[in-house]
Amino acid sequence: MPRPKLVSDADLLDVAVRIIGERGPGGFTLADLGQQVGLSPATLIQRFGSKRQLIESAIERVNERLARAVSRVPTASDDAEAALVEWFVALAHPFRTRALIASHLVFLRRDLLDAALRAKASRHSRLVRRRVCQYLDALPSDVARDARAIAAGLEAHWHGLVIQWAIAGQGSLEAWLRSGLTLFLRGFRLRSIQARRKSVPRPARG
């Protein structure tokens, strides 16, 4: 039997999250977790009540981490567009490998089928869009004016890029996101420039 040692619930759940991310909830066992943290399965049951409750606690740990990342207030930057892209790249850190993306799709299924979890996911999505608007407010006025619509499009594009990379992407997810999101924002910047040019009165011909 593993020799008990002091390990905090937070550290223990971080290890559980990593194992679940690598193997999915179905491949997660108390024996594997116990071996990595130096605690017996019986001790884990005493601390969390059951394997299911431990998994639920691990999922909540992930949700709390995502909430902290989303809540990060934008900092002043000379390049708000680049700062926004890097914010989205950091937000994708929990999905940085195809195995982790596959595991999170299992969690997504739970969110979609459970009304309470779906409501929590919806609140998370709204917070993402509010944070994006804070970055967009620093861009040209024509872009900032459409901030809410652009924020919704950016969030959808970010989700799509993560799945696209998992299916057929090359290189790292971070590089894939930087390229795709930069091109997306460049399209809005170009539209803004074109709109300003159209609004400038043309000189009358003599």
Helices and strands as residue ranges (DSSP letters): H 9-23, G 25-27, H 30-37, H 41-48, H 51-71, H 80-91, G 93-95, H 98-113, H 115-136, H 141-145, H 147-168, H 173-199
